[in-house]
């Protein structure tokens, strides 16, 4: 497995879904696949063929739902106010990743996700327990009303407190972050140092390229969206895949449908990487 796995998807990823329920269902499938294959970052880039107003709306929906799904259930009400974008999230099953599986019973040295905020001039943490916990050693000002952090629970004088950690635990998968941009794919990737892989049916077949893959490097894999594969999106920018990517692969040469959906392409791509 690479040190760090990221994926890049366009803001048109669910533009072929006409209503919020079907968009939500598809985004859950994408988040589930990302979690199964331990993707740490989902990058949302701009499809230049999408009108700006629609792109902004689609990007907002994608970002909000992906973040909502990844968030532990006990923090969702605090971190996600009711909105039209999350109107259909009640139909979703749990993502079931390690930091979701927490109960109200707290344990010494346990690591949890928390929402911290000011309460009567004290910084407190909601960690999913019965009571809010005091945050030990917090020196920063809270510019936002509520922020999400990773904490470790300590117990002093019979009372639990929370210490904010700089990084989540590395021993187990701790979910993904979401980064959304108004920039196009080539601009988003320009300043990233990972090994960059594009996926397209027009590229060389995976079997002939897999020997060139170095899975000890950080990796970002880019996918196209409905009606617009990566070569078409880059052409709109005046670029070719070789201008932007280290490798372009066709992960499945023959299939019985006209095209592969994004979630199908993701599943096939990561399944093949697991067998390299």
Order of alpha helices (4+ residues) and beta strands (2+ residues): beta-alpha-beta-alpha-alpha-beta-beta-beta-beta-beta-beta-alpha-beta-alpha-beta-alpha-alpha-beta-alpha
